[in-house]
């Protein structure tokens, strides 16, 4: 028996590839909704920033059309991640609570937008939009640039404190100036 004798190329179907793809304009036009859970370790770009790859994120993506006829996606992600505190370099529990509206625009409309006139973020309408990539992008954009514990909550190691009390590195230059 030969697979795909009619050359319909059906082997890219969902059974062989677990990622969710949507036609973003059709999804929004019909007011569809997709929700589920994703393991953090399935988001490779996010993994690079996390201290621990364990955890699950719950998400919902809902499409719609506003009063002006603009298509949009409402994206919601809830979960927990662990970042590295930039002050003490220990693990920092970080709650992921993301709710955003993304307008779906064509390339010409995106090029014409100016940052000051945007009330909502906009993305390119795509007939093959990867939902997990969209979620990962939005999570990455929501993370703090330099995550830190609250003041006083860090457990600084003694090595870090003693490093600050060392001599000024320019003291050597001062000795040279005296000679």
C-alpha positions in Angstrom: 0.0 0.0 0.0 1.4 3.4 -0.9 0.9 6.4 1.3 -0.6 9.5 -0.3 -1.1 8.1 -3.7 -3.2 11.0 -4.8 -0.4 13.5 -3.8 -2.8 15.4 -1.5 0.0 16.0 1.0 -2.2 15.4 4.0 0.7 14.3 6.1 1.2 17.8 7.6 -2.1 17.3 9.5 -2.5 17.9 13.2 -1.9 14.2 14.1 1.7 14.5 13.0 2.3 18.0 14.2 0.9 19.0 17.6 1.2 22.8 17.2 -2.0 24.8 16.7 -2.2 26.9 13.5 -5.1 29.3 12.7 -6.2 31.5 9.8 -6.2 34.6 12.0 -8.7 36.7 9.9 -11.1 33.8 9.6 -10.7 33.0 13.3 -11.5 36.6 14.3 -14.3 37.0 11.8 -16.1 34.0 13.2 -15.5 34.8 16.8 -13.7 31.6 17.5 -11.8 30.7 20.7 -9.0 28.3 21.4 -7.8 27.5 24.9 -5.5 25.0 26.5 -2.3 24.4 28.4 1.3 24.3 27.3 4.3 23.0 29.1 6.9 25.7 29.5 9.6 23.4 28.0 7.7 23.6 24.7 8.6 27.2 24.3 12.3 27.2 23.4 12.9 31.0 23.3 11.3 31.4 26.7 13.4 28.5 28.1 16.6 30.6 27.6 15.4 33.2 30.1 14.0 30.9 32.8 15.8 29.4 35.8 13.6 26.3 35.7 11.8 24.7 32.7 9.1 23.2 34.9 5.6 24.5 34.8 2.4 24.8 32.8 0.9 27.9 31.2 -2.9 28.1 30.6 -3.9 30.2 27.6 -7.0 31.5 25.7 -7.0 33.1 22.3 -10.4 34.6 21.3 -11.1 36.3 17.9 -13.5 39.1 17.2 -14.3 42.2 15.1 -14.7 45.6 16.7 -17.3 48.3 15.8 -15.0 49.8 13.1 -14.6 46.4 11.4 -11.0 45.8 12.7 -10.2 42.1 13.4 -8.5 41.3 16.6 -7.3 38.5 18.9 -7.6 38.7 22.7 -4.8 36.7 24.2 -4.7 35.6 27.8 -2.0 33.6 29.5 -1.8 32.6 33.2 0.9 30.5 34.9 4.1 30.6 36.9 7.7 30.7 35.9 11.0 31.0 37.6 13.4 33.7 36.5 16.9 34.5 37.8 17.1 37.5 40.1 19.6 40.0 38.7 20.5 41.2 42.1 21.3 38.0 44.0 21.3 35.5 41.1 18.9 33.1 42.9 15.6 31.8 41.6 12.7 34.2 41.5 9.1 33.0 41.3 7.4 35.1 38.6 3.6 35.0 38.0 2.7 35.2 34.4 -0.6 37.1 34.1 -1.0 38.4 30.5 -4.1 39.9 28.9 -3.7 41.7 25.6 -5.6 42.6 22.5 -3.8 42.3 19.2 -5.2 44.0 16.1 -4.9 42.0 12.9 -3.6 44.2 10.0 -2.2 43.8 6.6 1.4 44.8 5.8 0.4 48.2 4.3 -1.6 49.1 7.4 1.2 48.0 9.7 3.7 50.2 7.7 1.4 53.2 7.9 1.0 53.0 11.7 2.8 55.4 14.0 3.7 54.3 17.5 1.9 57.3 19.0 -1.5 56.4 17.5 -1.6 52.8 18.5 -4.0 52.1 21.3 -3.5 48.3 20.9 -0.5 46.3 19.6 -0.9 45.1 16.1 0.4 42.0 14.3 0.3 40.9 10.7 -2.8 38.9 9.7 -1.7 35.5 8.7 -3.5 32.5 7.2 -1.1 30.2 9.0 -0.6 31.8 12.4 1.3 29.6 14.9 -0.6 30.0 18.2 2.3 28.8 20.4 4.7 31.2 18.7 2.2 34.0 19.3 1.9 33.1 22.9 5.7 32.9 23.4 6.2 36.3 21.7 3.6 37.9 24.0 5.1 36.3 27.1 8.6 37.4 26.2 7.5 40.9 25.6 5.8 41.0 29.0 8.8 39.8 31.0 10.9 42.4 33.0 14.2 43.3 31.4 16.1 42.8 34.7 13.9 40.7 37.1 14.7 41.3 40.8 13.3 40.3 44.1 11.5 43.0 46.2 14.0 45.2 48.1 15.2 43.3 51.2 14.0 39.9 49.9 17.3 39.0 48.2 19.6 36.7 50.0 22.9 38.2 48.9 25.9 35.9 49.3 28.9 37.1 51.4 31.1 37.0 48.3 29.1 39.7 46.6 29.2 42.0 49.6 33.0 41.6 50.1 33.6 42.3 46.4 32.1 45.8 46.9 34.5 46.5 49.8 37.6 45.8 47.7 40.1 48.5 46.8 39.2 50.9 44.0 40.6 49.5 40.7 42.0 53.0 39.9 44.2 53.0 43.0 47.0 51.4 40.9 46.8 54.5 38.6 47.1 56.8 41.6 50.3 55.1 42.7 51.7 55.5 39.2 50.8 59.2 39.2 52.8 59.7 42.5 56.0 58.3 40.8 
